[in-house]
Amino acid sequence: MSEILQELLRVSEKAANIARACRQQEALFQLLIEEKKEGEKNKKFTVDFKTLADVLVQEVIKQNMENKFPGLEKNIFGEESNEFTNDLGEKIIIKLCSTEEETAQLLSKVLNGNKSASEALAKVVHQDVTFADAALDSIVINIPQDLMGIWVDPIDSTYQYIKGSADIQSNQGIFPSGLQCVTILIGVYDIHTGVPLMGVINQPFVSQDLNTLRWKGQCYWGLSYMGTNIHSLERAISKRNGSENRTENSNPESESSSAFSAVISTSEKETIKAALARVCGERIFPAAGAGYKSLCVVQGLVDIYIFSEDTTFKWDSCAAHAILRAMGGGIVDMKECLERHPDSGLDWPQLLYHLENEGATGVDRWANKGGLIAYRSRKRLETFLSLLVQNLAPLETRA
């Protein structure tokens, strides 16, 4: 069913265009910010924002998929509600209308009658976008449509999106903050088993033209189903491994013994940071955005993304998880991994995407309660966990 993946890539690019358009004028962008209501807030932040861009992106993805694949819309779930309140206190349900003019009229209500801004946004929303990848043309896979659920995070790292920093320098290719940390995440999973099947990560702000100040983005995808595993980084990896300058991970003997690198949240617990310092030395990189940190693992910039808290959600991890599965990796429940005896012979506890957390309310129903570890190599994960457990033990004894 590469047709669905191709459509997801296309709508992710349309979503990226909307995200970029909403950032073009700072004065306009200030109109688009609305504080989230109590039940929708991520408890990690004291103030959490929902933007019109978030809602627009989510609705465009949902309605485009519904138009192309009728019936699929009932299984598309996202972070945002499509209700927006303007400065006059009017509640408006955001939707993609059948014509550009009707969408502009609806957006005008949200933007307090700002006609030019509404028309500009409506134009981007209705603009046709093409997105082709030759690697997908050769795949013929039949994934039954009624098997699929979809998690959408329309704009991950909303704070960085609102802040809009364009001049942050990377550390060994990893951005600690800034627009580069913003991602659009679309993950497809099996509604019966919760296993991730397909993932798309669109990074709308990768490089900026210093003359026009316009941004270009990049898109990553992966598919893992019934023994078929394919992803967008395959050709880059083949090319790199075929050259004389082989990467350390291309040597099986060095794969489990070489130094580890990890990307972490700035809010990670001190005990975890201390243990990681023993395992990774100075190769620990703080960065914003759960989607972006997972992408750093997908890109091979780090071995591991680790987060011990329960403030990431199914929509944050599903897309990257599908891509990592296609690469031979995955995303596991950190708490369960640390509690599990390494000689138990059990498979590592992968995150699943179809069940709510029992007894939880609001967004916590879909939280990754045990934290997470994202990885590309199972062998590396096993060695990393063994070292982490060894280094956590003396710290916990001391505490």
C-alpha positions, 0 to 999 in steps of 0.5 A: 500500500505504497499509495497511502505512504505516497499520499502521506508524503505529499500531505506532509509537504503541504503541511510544511508549506503551511508551517513555513507560510505562517512564519513568514510575517512576525506580525501575522504570527502573533495573531496565530498563538493561543494558549492551550486549555487545561486538559490539553496542556503538556504538564512539562511546560508551565505555558503550552501553546496551540497555534492556528498552524498546528490546527490547520496542518492537522486538518489538512492532513486528515481531510486530504487523507479522507478525500483520497481514502474514504473511511480512513478518517475515523482512524486518524488521531492527532494532538490538537483539537480543531476548535480555535477561539479568536480575540472576540471569544468566538469559538470557530471549528477549523476545517478545510472548505471545498473552495479557497474562498470559503476557507479564506472566509473561515480563517478570516473569523479566526484572524479577526477580519485580517483579509490578506492574511486569511487569503494567503493562508487559504491559498497555501492550504488549497495549493496542490503539492507533488512529492515523488520518490522513485524508491516507492514506485517499485513497492507493491504492498497490500496493507488493508486500510481497515487495519491502519490507525494514524497518529499526527503531530502537526507541529512538534516543538511548538515552542521552538516554532513560536520562538522562531530562532534561525541562527542557532549553530549545530553541535556535530550536526545536532541543533540544541534549539531553533526552527531546525528542531520543528518537525511534522510527524505522521505515524501509521500503526496496526490498530489491532496490535499497536505495532508501527507500520509506516512513518513520515517525518517532515522537517520544514526548516532545514536551510534558509536562503539568506537573500530571500529568507525562505526556508527549504525542508527535508522529508524522511520515511520508512515502511515496515510490514510483513518482512518488507523493510524500506526507508528513505535513508537506504541509498545514502547509507549504501553509498556511504558504506560502499565508499572507502571511508566506512562508518564505525557502525558498518564494522560488526566487531566495533558496533557493540564496543565503540563509544556511545552517543546520546541525544537527551531532553534539557529537562532530563533527570540528573541521575540519568544525566550522571549515568549517561556521562559515564557511558557516553562521556562528552557525547551527550547532546541536549536538543529540543523536540521529541520528533527532532531527537528521534530524527537524530537517531534516524539520521545516524547522528547519535546512537540513542535518544533516551528520555526517562519522563512521561511527557512524550506521547503516541503522536510524538514517537509513532512516525520515528518508530516506524522508520527505525523499525524499517532500519532494524531499530525501534523505540522501547519503554525505558522503565520496563527495559531497566526493570527487565533482567538481561538474561530473561530471553524476552524481547525488548518492550517496544512502544505500542500505539493502540491502547490508552493508559488505564485510569489516565485522563486528558492527554495522559491517556496517550503518554509514553508512561515509562519513558523511551529509548530510540535506537537504530541497532539492537546490538548497540541497544543491548550493550548500552542498556547493560552499561546504563544499568551498571552506572545507575546502580551506584548512583541510586545506592548513593542517593 
